[in-house]
Amino acid sequence: MSENAKLTRGSIRSHLVSQTLPMIVGVAAIMSIGLVDAYFIGQLGSAELAAISFVFPVTIALGSMGVGIMVGINSVVARALGEGDDEKAERRGTLGLIFAVISGIVVGLALFALLGPLFRLMQAPDDLQAIIQTYMRPFALGYPLQMTIMGINGVLRGQGEARKTSLVSITYSAANWVLDPILITGAFGFEGLGIVGAAYATLIGWALGILVGLRLVRRAPLELGLAKLRNCHPAEPLFAIIKVAAPAAVSNSINPIGLAVLTALLASEGEAAVAGFGAAGRIQSFAVVPLLALSGAIGAIVGQNWGARKPERSREAMLLAGIFCLGYGLVIAAILSFGGGWFADLFTEDPAVMQQFARYLSIAAWGYAGFGLLIVANGALNAVDKAKFALMQSFARVFLVMMPIAIVLRGQWGSDAIFAAELAANLAGGALASVIVWRVLKRDPKA
């Protein structure tokens, strides 16, 4: 194995902590962008808050596509290091970064061209369409910046460089914190641009994150550059990345698709239900940060040890991670369920919105433990080149559990049916994922 495969040696428990803690900071910083955006956009009015609720599932889906690319790069780099082939890891890392940039350009342009039909399909009211378009046009054109960051983080994560990854995330998040109040509502004599200011703040933050990320990549153990692709056939490393990235991207996009459908179903329950659901989703995103961080950290640990033919260490990592998901998920569910009213007050003074906000948390939060098991299992499966299983269980969670329950019960339960559907999907998804990942990790890595 390579000397750079540092996660194949030492305590698994220590690696989980050392890789997860920095990512908690980084993921929390990323998620805080949504909270800060929602806070300042909420000051513009309920229409803007409702508009951003329609935008939220789309931006999450786009981010999830980027995460898929990042996961693919992470997986192939980590396994190559575990196999002891640094040159292979460098080739795959270089090609992965190029692939991420090109994918961002293609998807961003397609999104820009299809904004109108997309949000009409989501049942966005006509009076919100103009607000939505104002935010999404610059966001779509700037999407390649986000994909570039995902490519950089994939290269760093595969090497077990969690601290460097978090520094990239903190950079563009901090820029967003500073720019949001200035560009959205105005400060220091500047009047503010309204909702489009949130998009501009995000794009500027991404640009700064790229500058920091490229510098950190140059300081990491692996050397990347176009010279690494000389005298090699790009088809092989590109196929290896896409084999993981494509199903991982689809898998990560399935949940936002489900959220988009739930948002569309909620639209018939009124603007307050949509606004409450969207704002509570921001709290949810922040609450599950440790679970998201763990799902990102486990990929490098499982991948390097799987590549080094040490499956027992991969299984140990998954077992410890699963125990954490259950414990943390139940604790945070209790906090959010009983404190929903207080959290709602941070976003709005509208009683109807506050009621829907609190109701959502009192029901859906009890499924966060299952959600944690699902995403951590997906991280492990992607790391061992079994992304198709992660895709299958994500598909089943949304299309076989979440959507049918929401559609069948909506007529009788109203908005509660939407919230209960998410709860059931997370519980079922977590149980299924636990069984699948354990069976996979018990196999011979050579198989």
Number of C-alpha atoms within 10 A of each C-alpha: 19 15 14 19 28 18 25 27 12 9 11 20 12 11 20 20 13 16 23 24 18 20 29 22 19 25 27 23 23 22 21 21 23 21 20 19 24 23 18 22 27 22 15 15 11 18 16 19 28 28 26 28 25 26 20 21 23 22 17 18 22 24 19 21 27 29 27 30 30 32 32 34 37 35 33 35 36 37 31 25 31 31 20 19 17 22 15 17 28 22 24 29 32 23 22 30 25 16 19 25 19 14 18 24 19 13 17 22 16 13 20 17 12 10 17 15 10 13 21 12 12 18 19 21 15 10 10 16 17 13 18 23 18 15 20 22 18 18 23 22 19 22 26 24 24 24 31 30 29 30 31 27 31 33 32 29 30 31 28 28 23 24 19 22 25 24 20 24 28 20 22 26 28 17 20 29 19 13 20 27 22 22 23 25 19 17 13 8 7 11 12 17 14 23 27 21 24 27 24 21 24 24 23 16 24 27 19 18 25 24 14 18 26 15 11 18 19 12 11 16 14 20 17 21 14 10 10 18 16 10 7 10 9 13 10 11 22 20 13 17 27 20 18 27 29 20 23 32 25 22 26 26 26 22 22 21 18 20 26 24 21 25 25 18 22 25 21 13 14 13 19 22 24 28 31 26 28 26 30 26 21 20 20 20 17 20 21 25 22 22 27 22 23 27 25 28 30 27 31 39 31 34 34 38 31 27 26 21 19 17 20 13 21 24 22 15 22 27 13 13 22 22 13 17 25 18 11 17 24 16 14 17 23 14 14 23 18 13 14 21 18 12 18 23 15 12 23 22 12 13 12 15 26 27 16 25 29 23 20 27 27 20 21 23 26 24 23 27 26 26 29 29 30 29 25 28 29 30 29 31 29 29 31 25 20 19 26 19 21 25 23 13 21 28 21 16 27 24 16 13 20 29 20 13 20 24 15 12 16 19 10 9 13 16 25 18 23 27 25 22 24 29 23 21 24 28 21 19 26 28 14 19 26 19 11 16 23 16 11 16 21 12 10 11 15 7 4
